[in-house]
Amino acid sequence: MARPATPMFPEPTAEEICSEGALSPDGAAEFTSLSRPEIDRAIARGEIEIFRYGRRVLIAKREAVRWLATYLEASRQNAGRI
């Protein structure tokens, strides 16, 4: 069966994405328990969506959770391959 052309759930609005607040890259590193350079690399690879307020780089908290969850899912899938 072919996949539907449109997603089953609509893309969240900017208001929904930012409703839980935003983090600086340092805050995202602390929130995820990862290093700041790892956050910077993920941003550079396009894995974490950022936005700017003036010169500040910000990451929606929901985006940080989404990004971290991709690693949890990959870890679960690879758990049986050790």
C-alpha beads as a LAMMPS data file, in Angstrom:
LAMMPS data file: protein, C-alpha beads

82 atoms
81 bonds

1 atom types
1 bond types

-500.0 500.0 xlo xhi
-500.0 500.0 ylo yhi
-500.0 500.0 zlo zhi

Masses

1 110.0

Atoms # bond

1 1 1 0.000 0.000 0.000
2 1 1 1.378 3.393 -0.947
3 1 1 2.039 5.991 1.699
4 1 1 -0.286 8.994 1.738
5 1 1 1.039 12.096 0.017
6 1 1 0.340 14.229 3.071
7 1 1 1.235 13.409 6.652
8 1 1 -1.522 11.997 8.834
9 1 1 -0.943 14.752 11.358
10 1 1 -0.433 18.377 10.338
11 1 1 2.896 20.060 10.993
12 1 1 2.821 21.852 14.349
13 1 1 2.624 25.613 14.204
14 1 1 5.474 27.828 15.391
15 1 1 3.387 28.688 18.451
16 1 1 2.964 25.009 19.304
17 1 1 6.658 24.292 18.841
18 1 1 7.717 27.196 21.065
19 1 1 4.958 26.740 23.650
20 1 1 7.305 24.895 26.018
21 1 1 10.022 27.529 25.816
22 1 1 13.394 27.872 24.148
23 1 1 16.971 27.062 25.062
24 1 1 20.323 28.524 24.141
25 1 1 22.823 26.010 22.742
26 1 1 24.413 25.915 26.226
27 1 1 20.974 25.313 27.730
28 1 1 20.279 22.569 25.194
29 1 1 23.578 20.914 26.125
30 1 1 22.643 20.999 29.803
31 1 1 19.075 19.849 29.105
32 1 1 20.235 16.846 27.047
33 1 1 23.302 16.070 29.207
34 1 1 25.488 16.355 26.114
35 1 1 28.415 18.642 25.395
36 1 1 28.085 22.035 23.763
37 1 1 30.317 20.910 20.844
38 1 1 27.929 17.993 20.213
39 1 1 24.989 20.419 20.093
40 1 1 26.953 22.673 17.713
41 1 1 27.726 19.700 15.431
42 1 1 24.057 18.673 15.383
43 1 1 23.092 22.229 14.444
44 1 1 25.731 22.284 11.688
45 1 1 24.443 18.939 10.332
46 1 1 20.900 20.337 10.268
47 1 1 19.665 17.839 12.853
48 1 1 18.474 20.549 15.251
49 1 1 16.363 23.417 13.954
50 1 1 17.341 26.789 15.374
51 1 1 15.895 30.271 15.228
52 1 1 17.327 33.656 16.046
53 1 1 16.256 36.472 18.285
54 1 1 18.594 39.258 17.318
55 1 1 22.038 37.692 17.517
56 1 1 20.998 34.939 19.929
57 1 1 20.653 31.400 18.635
58 1 1 17.715 29.583 20.206
59 1 1 16.380 26.039 20.091
60 1 1 12.767 25.273 20.937
61 1 1 12.718 22.885 23.896
62 1 1 10.360 20.658 21.956
63 1 1 12.950 20.501 19.148
64 1 1 15.662 19.415 21.593
65 1 1 13.360 16.644 22.853
66 1 1 12.550 15.542 19.287
67 1 1 16.250 15.409 18.367
68 1 1 17.200 13.461 21.479
69 1 1 14.326 11.020 20.895
70 1 1 15.758 10.094 17.485
71 1 1 18.831 8.756 19.290
72 1 1 16.681 6.824 21.754
73 1 1 14.813 5.195 18.872
74 1 1 18.082 4.305 17.106
75 1 1 19.434 2.866 20.344
76 1 1 16.326 0.714 20.776
77 1 1 16.575 -0.567 17.211
78 1 1 20.250 -1.452 17.641
79 1 1 19.854 -2.998 21.111
80 1 1 19.535 -6.509 19.738
81 1 1 22.579 -6.183 17.475
82 1 1 25.290 -6.140 20.152

Bonds

1 1 1 2
2 1 2 3
3 1 3 4
4 1 4 5
5 1 5 6
6 1 6 7
7 1 7 8
8 1 8 9
9 1 9 10
10 1 10 11
11 1 11 12
12 1 12 13
13 1 13 14
14 1 14 15
15 1 15 16
16 1 16 17
17 1 17 18
18 1 18 19
19 1 19 20
20 1 20 21
21 1 21 22
22 1 22 23
23 1 23 24
24 1 24 25
25 1 25 26
26 1 26 27
27 1 27 28
28 1 28 29
29 1 29 30
30 1 30 31
31 1 31 32
32 1 32 33
33 1 33 34
34 1 34 35
35 1 35 36
36 1 36 37
37 1 37 38
38 1 38 39
39 1 39 40
40 1 40 41
41 1 41 42
42 1 42 43
43 1 43 44
44 1 44 45
45 1 45 46
46 1 46 47
47 1 47 48
48 1 48 49
49 1 49 50
50 1 50 51
51 1 51 52
52 1 52 53
53 1 53 54
54 1 54 55
55 1 55 56
56 1 56 57
57 1 57 58
58 1 58 59
59 1 59 60
60 1 60 61
61 1 61 62
62 1 62 63
63 1 63 64
64 1 64 65
65 1 65 66
66 1 66 67
67 1 67 68
68 1 68 69
69 1 69 70
70 1 70 71
71 1 71 72
72 1 72 73
73 1 73 74
74 1 74 75
75 1 75 76
76 1 76 77
77 1 77 78
78 1 78 79
79 1 79 80
80 1 80 81
81 1 81 82
